[in-house]
């Protein structure tokens, strides 16, 4: 069960930040993107598209705006959308050939291709792809040898800690060892180091972060600080799940309340659901989910749909969990102008639980409401209907 926690954790970040509104695409030139990726030590993600490509449009409409996708990609990647039939695209394809659309590229700051994937991806599939790239592109080994050889310079240790954090590896000991050698923690360099080192709530570095937060805010933008708080709190929730330690949920929620109080209640609610699902504590799920929906997402179809998918992932043979998933997906699908993917989720969940006839009814009703039988959305629902009918 623990092996699928990463994707589940990311999907639950959809409501915790102002920045969590999907992928924030960079609008500079390719040359500027390379310089920015080097400065931020990020992988470049490129959506190579055309304006006439149907799957490209679907990704732009449903995958890229997904908050969970944005949470992952905005942290780890510098993202660009490049029209392959315009000047920038025509130059780009000389170095990175494109034969089908969309083609998704992952490129390092030295312009070396890491991975190239053809075809549209759902939010879950793009998250899984992004996670695989992050795991593959682990830069911490670049600094490990120098550190082991005795290099304790500020830049080396900072880069090492940052690379460990990006790859999800422990960095607390390296950070603590460095900070104990410093006589003045208020230098701009050390304040930035403390912020980077605050990788989880349950560590001394986070205590230092809170102690020096007002000083850090003078050298770093507020949203950068808030993003770090969210990341540290969520890392502690992951540790709570990994070590089956519910008290860590409380530590994370309290840290969120101290630092970003407007998000604290929803964060606690999210975290309690995540913990209960991961530990398969189905006795609490009904009350937790119903309270969460009522307080936070009853009018948010995207969050309802995502929560339904997460519940289904963990439902196994638990009927209460599965029925909750159906109920939530139904609410999302029945919203006015519901996105086709919400209807797809609802029909699929009903099909798995209640059988073919009810799922076909859902799809038939949705198809009747659509005014353009030639549209991609219509064809998507029609294809699912045919698949279920012939199953």
Beta strands, then each sheet from edge to edge (+ up, - down):
strand 1: 43-49
strand 2: 77-83
strand 3: 103-107
strand 4: 113-118
sheet 1: 2+ 1+ 3- 4+
end
